[in-house]
Every structure is written in C-alpha cells, then in structure tokens.
Amino acid sequence: MGIDLGTQSVRVLLVDDSGTTLGSATAPLTSIRKGNRHEQDPEQWWGAVVAASREALAGVPGVPVRGVAVDGTSGTILLADGHGNPLTPGLMYDDGRAHLEADRVNDTGGPTWAALGYQRMQPSWALPKLVWLQAHHAALVKAPGTQLMHQADFINRRLAGHNIPTDLSNALKTGVHLMEESWPEGLLDTLGVPQSVLPPLVRSGTVIAGVGGDAAVQAGIPAGTPVISGATDGCAAQIGAGALSTGDWNSVVGTTLILKGVSDTLLQDPLGVVYSHKGPDGRWLPGGASSSGAGLIARDLAGRDLAALEEAARTVSPGSVVTYPLVSPGERFPFAAPDAREFTLGVPGSDAERYAAILQGLAYIERLCFDYLASLGASTSGRLTFTGGATKSRYWSQLRADVLGRAVELPGNSEPALGMAVLAAAAVSGRSAAEAAAGMVRIRDTISPRPEYADRFGPGYLMFVSGLEERGWLNPHTAAYARSNL
C-alpha cells in the first residue's frame, strides 16, 4: 500500500509485486491561503487517509497487506503533542511566512548548507518555519512532549499509535546533516530549537512500526501491517518511475518542471539551485524544480482545442518563435533569478505558433537543466523517464526527445503512491528499491530522437540561451557550457 499526501487530495494505491493495481482511491483536501501563508488541517489529512484506505481496500476483501509507506509534500510541518494531536496547523510546502527567519537560518548555518551542496535555505523550507514557530509559539515548542512532525510523520504516528522516527528525505529541509545522518545539534541550539522536539532519524525504506489497533479499526488496514518510512512526494515519484540507478533521471512536466536523478557523489552547486536527498541505499538523489512549465498553456490558451493546436504545431516545428515558459515571476532552476519573467523571441502569428513556441521553449529549458547538471559533474548517461501531464501528448514527448537527443521511457504509472508501494515491497522482502521497482514499474512506451532532427533545434537553443544570458539571468559560465555542449 502506497499513500500519497498531495496538496489537493490523498491517494491510496494497492499493488502486487508485478505492479498490477488491485485497488485505489482518492479523498479531497482543502487549503487555507492568506497572502504568503498556506495551511491545512492535519486532522483532515488523517480523515482523508481513512476514507481513501477503506475505499481502496473494499475492492479486495481478504487480500493481505504486506506493508504500507507514506509520502508527503516537501517542507510541510506542524507541532504535535505527545499523543500525536496537532498543536498547530500544517504549514505547507510553499508557505513563505518565514522570510526573516530564513535569513537568520542562513547566517547561522551557511557553512553547513554549503557542505551539503545547496548553499542556502529558502523561506518555505521546514527549518525557517520551525524557527518561526519557535518565535511565535514558544510555549508550545517548550511544552513537555511537543514534537516537530513532517506531514508524512503525522500519518505514520496515527498508523502506529505511538511516536515514530522521521525519514532523511523529509528531514532534508529541516536541516538534517545528510552525510552524518544526524541533526546538527550545535547549529540548532544556536537557533534556539530544543533537541526534544526533533524526532529520531532513519533512512527511507526502514520498517519503523506496525499498524496499531485504533488505526486498523479506522482505516481498515490490518493490525500489525509493517509501516515503512517514506519520502517526499518528489522522491516518491522518482521511485515510482524506476529512476534508481546511477545516472538515471526522471523529468516531470506538469504545471512546472522537476528533475530528479541518482548520483554516487554529492553534487556541490555554487548557485544553490540543485539540492540532493539521500536515497534508501545511501546514494544521492539530486534534483531541482523550475518555475517554468505547462502552466503557461493553461493560463494563456485556456479553452482552446489543444489537440487541434498540436496538429497545427507539427507544421511549424522547429519554429523561429520561442517562448521562455515561466509560469510565475522568478526562476529557481537551472538558475536562480528572482526577477526573471516570461518572454517570447519573435512574434507568433497564431495560437498554433504560440502553442509551438511554448512547447519548444520548455524543451529548451529542460535541455539547459541537463546542461547545468552536467556542468556540476552529474552523471546523466543512464535511463531517462518522462512523467507528468505532458506525457499525454506523444508529440510533445517526441519533441523533447529530439531536443535532448536521447531516448526516453514513459512509465505506465509513475505516481508517488506507486513509489511508496515499491518502497514498502522492498522493505518487507529484503530487496533494494531498484530491485523491487524492476518488477513493479512498467514502461508503456519508448521514444527515440529522430535522426533527421539532430541539428534542427540547435539554432533555436542557442538563441534561447542567449536570450536568457542577455537579460542577466543566466550566468556566462553556464551559457558557455550549454553552447559548447551542443
């Protein structure tokens, strides 16, 4: 059983060792947004898990559940009492209230964050938000039994019926020292964070408890079912795509673009736009999240017949018009530019040309991400999988393969809940996550770059790179590397 705690819903998936889906269900979640604040009710998380679990299990009565793992949104935290009851709302992954605290966290922990490869923490990361809670709810933080919980921890605590450790994946944005696999006690003491609020640490994929009696009654998951420490939703999607060997990468294109891969060594990024999780086997899982993506299509071409636009776009690709498809102001990856804004080189003469310009621009930003990763010394020679909503368009996947100049695989089901089911299967069978994924992740299609397109996108890519560099967003070193790598 894999449980995915998303922003808008909870997803529960039951699969067997061949990856066949036996049962699935979702339950909705709601958010409270005010300015730069984003909160959810942790009790609603549990209620949604209960509802979705019972529905998923109802279709397979009597089938044993051998293990359950949970993923959650990265950086989402709350404070809970010693009985697992929430003392605060869940401060969500994109909650930006802790901007002042982020400055203090970076001033205090700069050398540690640099050693861990990501240089600086952002206000939405968990540690700045914990310091904000310390400043605004000091009595709660200091109360006996109070514990920091990540989103997945809260559900695991309810499943187990007692306090449980957290996983290194979710703890990354809370400041865990991933090389030492421990909390940086001196640094946290300086920030005023009591050691008593921090949970013990384990790697993802560790059996941490069994489902307790209360959870069994509520959620229908058999008592005693092993509970396995999970991961963030991004890492869960990577596991669900089977990108688990050195040099493998998974590219997710939905509203925005996310890349995650596998490395034997920790990447050091002077710009701080790439950060690395630690995988179940101790290898590094570097990645980055761009603010560019398909969200621009939903915004600018809402209500259009996308199938018709796609058919027309085939006749103008590669085109001379290229759009930098920034969904919202400011870029995060493959460069950091708070002042970055969407732009179009050339003037589209129709909706079809506008559509083609967006697709082509996103393929270029994806290539630039890989160029930047390669410039840091990352291995990119393994398997490449595409996941996310963009894979519904084979034309778009083919375009991206052509621009990247490499074959790509499209998994049949790569959702985070499947990644958690894979992690649970590995833990209870004694296999590695890669071994479990080999039998559970199914590839529905492989797309190879078309040889006749090998040189056609080069001029457009060079124009795109120059456009970013001329605006001062892309540094000259990265731009020169991208040109030389062409």
C-alpha positions as CSV (number, residue, x, y, z in Angstrom):
1,M,0.0,0.0,0.0
2,G,1.3,3.4,-1.0
3,I,-0.2,6.6,0.5
4,D,0.5,9.9,-1.3
5,L,-0.4,13.1,0.6
6,G,-0.8,15.7,-2.1
7,T,-1.9,19.3,-1.9
8,Q,-5.5,18.7,-3.2
9,S,-6.1,15.1,-2.3
10,V,-4.8,11.9,-0.6
11,R,-4.2,9.0,-3.0
12,V,-4.1,5.3,-1.8
13,L,-2.8,2.6,-4.1
14,L,-2.7,-1.1,-3.6
15,V,-0.5,-3.1,-6.0
16,D,1.1,-6.5,-6.1
17,D,4.7,-7.5,-6.8
18,S,4.1,-7.2,-10.6
19,G,2.9,-3.7,-10.3
20,T,-0.7,-4.6,-11.1
21,T,-3.2,-2.2,-9.4
22,L,-5.5,-4.1,-7.1
23,G,-7.3,-1.1,-5.6
24,S,-7.1,2.7,-5.5
25,A,-9.0,5.6,-4.1
26,T,-8.6,9.4,-3.5
27,A,-10.1,11.7,-1.0
28,P,-10.0,15.5,-1.2
29,L,-8.1,18.1,0.9
30,T,-8.7,21.8,1.2
31,S,-6.3,24.6,2.0
32,I,-6.4,27.9,3.7
33,R,-4.4,30.6,1.9
34,K,-3.8,34.2,3.0
35,G,-1.1,36.2,1.4
36,N,2.1,34.2,1.6
37,R,0.7,31.8,4.1
38,H,-0.7,28.3,3.2
39,E,-2.1,26.0,5.8
40,Q,-4.0,22.7,6.1
41,D,-5.7,20.9,8.9
42,P,-3.7,17.8,9.9
43,E,-6.8,16.1,11.1
44,Q,-8.2,16.4,7.6
45,W,-5.1,14.6,6.3
46,W,-5.9,11.7,8.6
47,G,-9.6,11.7,7.7
48,A,-8.7,11.6,4.0
49,V,-6.3,8.7,4.6
50,V,-9.0,6.8,6.5
51,A,-11.6,7.4,3.7
52,A,-9.3,6.5,0.8
53,S,-7.8,3.5,2.6
54,R,-11.2,2.0,3.4
55,E,-12.4,2.5,-0.2
56,A,-9.2,1.1,-1.8
57,L,-9.4,-2.0,0.5
58,A,-13.1,-2.6,-0.1
59,G,-12.5,-3.9,-3.6
60,V,-10.0,-6.6,-2.4
61,P,-11.5,-8.2,0.7
62,G,-9.3,-10.7,2.4
63,V,-6.2,-9.8,0.4
64,P,-3.3,-9.3,2.9
65,V,-1.5,-6.0,3.1
66,R,2.2,-6.8,3.5
67,G,3.4,-3.2,4.0
68,V,2.4,0.5,3.9
69,A,4.5,3.6,3.2
70,V,3.6,7.3,3.1
71,D,5.0,10.3,1.2
72,G,4.2,13.9,1.9
73,T,4.8,17.3,0.4
74,S,8.4,18.5,1.0
75,G,8.8,21.0,3.8
76,T,5.3,20.7,5.3
77,I,5.5,20.7,9.1
78,L,3.4,21.0,12.3
79,L,3.8,20.8,16.0
80,A,2.0,17.9,17.8
81,D,1.7,16.9,21.5
82,G,3.0,13.7,23.0
83,H,-0.2,11.9,21.9
84,G,0.1,12.9,18.3
85,N,-2.6,15.6,18.4
86,P,-1.8,18.7,16.3
87,L,-1.0,21.8,18.2
88,T,-0.7,23.9,15.1
89,P,-2.0,23.8,11.5
90,G,0.2,22.2,8.9
91,L,2.4,24.9,7.5
92,M,2.5,23.8,3.8
93,Y,5.5,23.3,1.5
94,D,5.0,26.7,-0.2
95,D,4.2,28.7,2.9
96,G,6.5,31.8,2.8
97,R,5.9,33.5,6.1
98,A,9.4,32.7,7.5
99,H,11.5,35.0,5.2
100,L,13.1,36.8,8.2
101,E,13.8,33.5,9.9
102,A,15.4,32.2,6.7
103,D,17.9,35.0,6.8
104,R,18.8,34.0,10.3
105,V,19.0,30.3,9.5
106,N,21.3,31.1,6.6
107,D,23.5,33.4,8.6
108,T,23.8,30.7,11.3
109,G,24.1,27.6,9.1
110,G,25.8,28.9,6.0
111,P,28.9,26.6,6.2
112,T,26.7,23.5,6.8
113,W,24.3,24.3,4.0
114,A,27.3,24.8,1.7
115,A,28.8,21.5,2.7
116,L,25.5,19.8,1.9
117,G,25.6,21.3,-1.6
118,Y,22.6,23.6,-1.6
119,Q,24.2,26.8,-0.1
120,R,21.1,28.4,1.3
121,M,17.6,27.6,2.7
122,Q,14.5,29.2,1.3
123,P,11.7,30.7,3.5
124,S,9.4,27.9,2.5
125,W,11.8,25.2,3.8
126,A,10.9,23.5,7.1
127,L,13.7,24.8,9.4
128,P,12.9,28.5,8.8
129,K,9.3,27.7,9.5
130,L,10.3,25.8,12.7
131,V,12.2,28.8,13.8
132,W,9.2,31.0,13.1
133,L,7.1,28.6,15.3
134,Q,9.7,28.9,18.0
135,A,9.4,32.7,17.9
136,H,5.6,32.9,17.7
137,H,4.6,29.8,19.8
138,A,7.5,29.5,22.2
139,A,5.3,28.0,25.0
140,L,4.1,25.2,22.6
141,V,7.6,24.4,21.5
142,K,8.9,24.2,25.0
143,A,6.0,22.2,26.4
144,P,6.8,18.6,27.5
145,G,6.2,16.1,24.8
146,T,5.9,18.6,21.9
147,Q,7.3,17.2,18.7
148,L,8.0,18.5,15.3
149,M,6.3,16.4,12.6
150,H,6.6,16.4,8.9
151,Q,3.3,15.7,7.0
152,A,4.2,12.0,6.5
153,D,5.2,11.7,10.1
154,F,1.8,12.8,11.3
155,I,0.1,10.0,9.3
156,N,2.8,7.4,10.4
157,R,2.2,8.4,14.0
158,R,-1.5,7.8,13.6
159,L,-0.9,4.5,11.9
160,A,1.5,3.2,14.6
161,G,-0.3,4.7,17.6
162,H,3.0,5.9,19.1
163,N,5.9,8.2,18.3
164,I,8.0,7.2,15.3
165,P,11.2,8.4,13.7
166,T,11.2,10.6,10.6
167,D,13.0,9.8,7.4
168,L,16.0,11.6,6.0
169,S,14.1,12.6,2.8
170,N,11.5,14.6,4.6
171,A,14.1,15.9,7.1
172,L,16.4,17.5,4.4
173,K,14.6,20.8,4.5
174,T,14.6,20.7,8.3
175,G,18.4,20.9,8.3
176,V,19.4,17.3,8.8
177,H,23.1,16.7,8.1
178,L,22.7,14.1,5.4
179,M,26.3,13.0,5.4
180,E,26.3,12.3,9.1
181,E,22.6,11.3,9.1
182,S,22.1,13.2,12.3
183,W,20.7,16.6,13.5
184,P,23.3,19.4,13.6
185,E,22.8,19.9,17.3
186,G,25.2,22.9,17.8
187,L,23.6,24.8,14.9
188,L,20.1,24.1,16.1
189,D,21.0,25.1,19.7
190,T,22.2,28.4,18.3
191,L,18.8,28.9,16.6
192,G,17.0,28.1,19.9
193,V,15.5,24.8,18.6
194,P,15.1,22.3,21.5
195,Q,16.5,18.9,20.8
196,S,13.5,17.4,22.5
197,V,11.2,18.5,19.6
198,L,13.2,16.7,17.0
199,P,12.3,13.1,16.1
200,P,14.8,10.3,15.7
201,L,16.1,9.7,12.1
202,V,16.1,6.7,9.8
203,R,16.6,6.2,6.1
204,S,13.6,5.9,3.7
205,G,12.6,2.3,3.4
206,T,13.1,1.4,7.1
207,V,10.4,-0.6,8.9
208,I,9.5,1.7,11.8
209,A,6.3,0.3,13.3
210,G,3.3,-1.9,12.8
211,V,-0.2,-0.6,12.3
212,G,-1.9,-0.2,15.7
213,G,-5.3,-1.3,16.7
214,D,-7.0,2.1,16.6
215,A,-5.7,2.7,13.0
216,A,-6.8,-0.7,12.0
217,V,-10.3,-0.1,13.1
218,Q,-10.5,3.4,11.5
219,A,-8.6,2.9,8.2
220,G,-9.2,-0.9,7.7
221,I,-5.5,-1.7,7.3
222,P,-4.9,-4.9,9.2
223,A,-3.3,-4.5,12.6
224,G,0.4,-5.3,12.7
225,T,0.9,-4.4,9.0
226,P,4.5,-3.1,8.7
227,V,4.8,0.7,8.4
228,I,7.8,1.7,6.3
229,S,9.4,5.2,6.5
230,G,8.6,7.0,3.3
231,A,9.9,10.1,1.5
232,T,8.9,13.4,0.0
233,D,6.5,13.4,-2.9
234,G,9.2,14.2,-5.4
235,C,11.4,11.3,-4.3
236,A,8.3,9.1,-4.3
237,A,7.6,10.0,-7.9
238,Q,11.2,9.2,-8.8
239,I,10.9,5.8,-7.2
240,G,7.6,5.2,-9.0
241,A,9.3,6.0,-12.3
242,G,12.0,3.4,-11.5
243,A,14.8,6.0,-11.8
244,L,17.0,4.4,-9.2
245,S,20.4,3.6,-10.8
246,T,23.4,5.9,-11.0
247,G,22.9,8.3,-14.0
248,D,19.1,7.7,-14.2
249,W,16.9,10.8,-14.3
250,N,13.2,11.4,-14.1
251,S,11.8,14.5,-15.7
252,V,8.3,15.6,-14.6
253,V,6.5,18.2,-16.6
254,G,3.2,19.3,-15.3
255,T,2.4,22.9,-14.2
256,T,6.1,23.2,-13.6
257,L,9.2,21.1,-14.5
258,I,11.0,18.9,-11.9
259,L,14.1,16.8,-12.5
260,K,15.4,14.2,-10.1
261,G,18.3,11.7,-10.6
262,V,20.8,9.4,-9.0
263,S,24.4,10.2,-8.2
264,D,27.2,8.3,-6.4
265,T,28.6,11.5,-5.1
266,L,27.0,14.6,-3.5
267,L,26.7,17.5,-6.1
268,Q,28.1,20.8,-5.0
269,D,26.1,23.6,-6.6
270,P,27.6,27.2,-6.2
271,L,24.2,28.7,-7.2
272,G,22.2,26.6,-4.7
273,V,19.5,25.6,-7.3
274,V,20.3,21.9,-7.0
275,Y,19.8,20.0,-3.8
276,S,20.3,16.3,-3.0
277,H,18.2,13.9,-1.0
278,K,19.7,10.7,0.3
279,G,18.2,7.5,-1.1
280,P,17.3,4.3,0.7
281,D,20.6,2.7,-0.3
282,G,22.7,5.8,0.7
283,R,23.3,7.1,-2.8
284,W,22.4,10.7,-3.6
285,L,19.2,11.9,-5.3
286,P,20.0,15.3,-6.8
287,G,17.3,17.4,-8.4
288,G,15.8,20.8,-9.0
289,A,12.4,22.4,-9.6
290,S,11.9,25.0,-12.3
291,S,9.2,27.7,-12.3
292,S,8.8,27.0,-16.0
293,G,6.2,24.5,-17.2
294,A,3.0,23.7,-18.9
295,G,1.1,26.0,-16.6
296,L,1.6,28.7,-19.2
297,I,-0.6,26.8,-21.6
298,A,-3.4,26.6,-19.1
299,R,-3.1,30.3,-18.5
300,D,-2.7,31.7,-22.0
301,L,-4.5,29.1,-24.1
302,A,-7.4,28.2,-21.8
303,G,-10.4,26.8,-23.5
304,R,-8.6,26.1,-26.8
305,D,-8.7,22.8,-28.6
306,L,-5.2,21.6,-27.7
307,A,-5.5,18.6,-30.0
308,A,-6.1,20.9,-32.9
309,L,-3.3,23.2,-31.8
310,E,-0.9,20.3,-31.5
311,E,-1.7,19.1,-35.0
312,A,-1.1,22.6,-36.4
313,A,2.1,23.0,-34.3
314,R,3.6,20.0,-36.1
315,T,3.9,22.1,-39.2
316,V,5.9,24.9,-37.5
317,S,8.3,22.8,-35.5
318,P,11.1,23.7,-35.2
319,G,9.9,27.2,-35.4
320,S,11.6,30.6,-35.3
321,V,9.4,31.8,-32.4
322,V,10.4,30.6,-28.9
323,T,8.8,31.3,-25.5
324,Y,10.5,31.1,-22.1
325,P,7.5,29.5,-20.4
326,L,7.9,30.9,-16.9
327,V,4.6,30.2,-15.1
328,S,5.2,32.8,-12.3
329,P,7.7,35.5,-11.7
330,G,11.2,34.3,-10.6
331,E,13.2,31.3,-11.7
332,R,14.5,28.6,-9.4
333,F,16.3,26.1,-11.7
334,P,18.5,25.8,-13.7
335,F,19.4,29.3,-12.5
336,A,18.3,31.5,-9.7
337,A,16.7,34.8,-10.8
338,P,14.0,36.4,-8.7
339,D,13.5,39.0,-11.4
340,A,13.1,36.5,-14.3
341,R,9.9,37.0,-16.4
342,E,8.4,35.1,-19.3
343,F,9.4,36.4,-22.7
344,T,8.9,35.4,-26.4
345,L,11.6,35.7,-29.0
346,G,9.8,36.5,-32.3
347,V,6.1,37.2,-32.8
348,P,3.7,34.3,-33.0
349,G,1.2,34.7,-35.9
350,S,-1.4,32.3,-34.5
351,D,-2.5,30.3,-31.5
352,A,-0.8,27.3,-33.0
353,E,2.5,29.1,-33.3
354,R,2.1,30.4,-29.7
355,Y,1.5,26.8,-28.6
356,A,4.5,25.5,-30.5
357,A,6.7,28.3,-29.1
358,I,5.8,27.3,-25.5
359,L,6.4,23.6,-26.1
360,Q,9.7,24.3,-27.8
361,G,10.8,26.7,-25.1
362,L,10.1,24.2,-22.3
363,A,12.1,21.6,-24.2
364,Y,15.0,24.1,-24.3
365,I,14.8,24.9,-20.6
366,E,14.8,21.1,-19.9
367,R,17.9,20.7,-22.0
368,L,19.5,23.7,-20.2
369,C,18.7,21.9,-16.9
370,F,20.6,18.8,-18.0
371,D,23.5,21.0,-19.3
372,Y,23.7,22.7,-15.9
373,L,23.6,19.3,-14.1
374,A,26.4,18.0,-16.3
375,S,28.5,21.1,-15.6
376,L,28.3,20.2,-11.9
377,G,29.7,16.8,-12.7
378,A,26.4,14.9,-12.5
379,S,26.2,11.6,-14.5
380,T,23.3,11.9,-17.0
381,S,24.1,8.8,-19.1
382,G,21.5,6.4,-17.5
383,R,17.9,5.9,-18.3
384,L,15.7,8.9,-18.7
385,T,12.0,8.7,-17.9
386,F,9.3,11.3,-18.6
387,T,6.3,11.6,-16.3
388,G,3.6,14.1,-15.5
389,G,0.7,15.5,-17.5
390,A,2.8,16.4,-20.5
391,T,3.3,12.7,-21.4
392,K,-0.3,12.6,-22.5
393,S,1.0,14.3,-25.7
394,R,3.2,11.9,-27.7
395,Y,4.1,14.8,-30.0
396,W,5.4,16.8,-27.1
397,S,7.4,13.8,-25.7
398,Q,8.9,13.3,-29.2
399,L,9.8,17.0,-29.4
400,R,11.6,16.8,-26.0
401,A,13.5,13.6,-27.0
402,D,14.6,15.4,-30.2
403,V,15.8,18.5,-28.4
404,L,17.6,16.4,-25.8
405,G,19.0,14.0,-28.4
406,R,18.3,10.9,-26.3
407,A,15.8,8.1,-25.9
408,V,13.2,8.4,-23.2
409,E,10.9,5.9,-21.5
410,L,7.3,6.6,-20.5
411,P,6.2,4.5,-17.5
412,G,2.6,3.3,-17.4
413,N,2.1,4.5,-13.9
414,S,4.6,6.6,-12.1
415,E,2.5,8.3,-9.4
416,P,4.1,8.9,-6.0
417,A,1.7,6.4,-4.4
418,L,3.3,3.7,-6.6
419,G,6.7,4.8,-5.5
420,M,5.7,4.3,-1.8
421,A,4.2,0.8,-2.7
422,V,7.6,0.0,-4.3
423,L,9.4,1.2,-1.2
424,A,7.1,-0.9,1.1
425,A,7.6,-4.0,-1.1
426,A,11.4,-3.6,-1.0
427,A,11.4,-3.2,2.8
428,V,9.3,-6.3,3.6
429,S,11.0,-8.5,1.1
430,G,14.6,-7.6,1.8
431,R,15.2,-6.3,-1.7
432,S,16.6,-3.0,-2.8
433,A,14.2,-0.3,-4.0
434,A,15.7,-0.7,-7.5
435,E,15.1,-4.5,-7.5
436,A,11.5,-4.1,-6.4
437,A,10.9,-1.3,-9.0
438,A,12.3,-3.6,-11.7
439,G,9.3,-5.9,-11.3
440,M,6.7,-3.2,-10.4
441,V,7.3,-0.3,-12.8
442,R,6.0,-0.9,-16.3
443,I,7.2,1.0,-19.3
444,R,4.4,1.7,-21.7
445,D,6.4,3.4,-24.5
446,T,10.0,4.3,-25.5
447,I,10.6,7.3,-27.7
448,S,13.9,7.7,-29.6
449,P,15.1,11.0,-31.1
450,R,14.6,11.3,-34.8
451,P,18.0,11.4,-36.6
452,E,16.7,13.8,-39.2
453,Y,16.0,16.3,-36.4
454,A,19.5,16.1,-34.8
455,D,20.7,19.5,-36.0
456,R,17.4,21.3,-36.5
457,F,16.9,22.6,-32.9
458,G,20.5,23.8,-32.4
459,P,20.0,27.4,-33.7
460,G,16.8,27.8,-31.6
461,Y,18.5,26.5,-28.5
462,L,21.4,28.9,-28.9
463,M,19.0,31.8,-29.5
464,F,17.1,30.8,-26.3
465,V,20.3,30.6,-24.2
466,S,21.5,34.0,-25.5
467,G,18.1,35.5,-24.6
468,L,18.4,34.4,-21.0
469,E,22.1,35.5,-20.8
470,E,21.4,38.9,-22.3
471,R,18.7,39.6,-19.6
472,G,21.3,38.9,-16.9
473,W,19.5,35.8,-15.6
474,L,21.8,33.0,-16.9
475,N,25.4,33.4,-15.9
476,P,28.0,33.4,-18.7
477,H,29.7,30.2,-17.4
478,T,26.5,28.2,-17.7
479,A,25.7,29.8,-21.1
480,A,29.2,29.0,-22.4
481,Y,28.9,25.4,-21.2
482,A,25.5,25.0,-22.9
483,R,26.9,26.3,-26.2
484,S,30.0,24.0,-26.0
485,N,27.8,21.0,-25.1
486,L,25.7,21.5,-28.2
